Amino acid sequence: MKTARRALHDRDIVREYMRKLGRRGGSARAQSLTTERASEIGRSAVQVRWSRYYARQAEKEGATKKIEGK
């Protein structure tokens, strides 16, 4: 039976292995993407990022208007 310390050690080894494996997969994906596809992915990420920003700004303004409207 494994001890708790051994189990934690094994978990850390697996975590490190998966992290390295993920890094290799990410670079392989980046190399296989066409420039057009990479641009599409980047454009999509920017649109999501800015839509979240504008949503937060709208929430802040709405909260301020509610307070002023009291």
Order of alpha helices (4+ residues) and beta strands (2+ residues): alpha-alpha
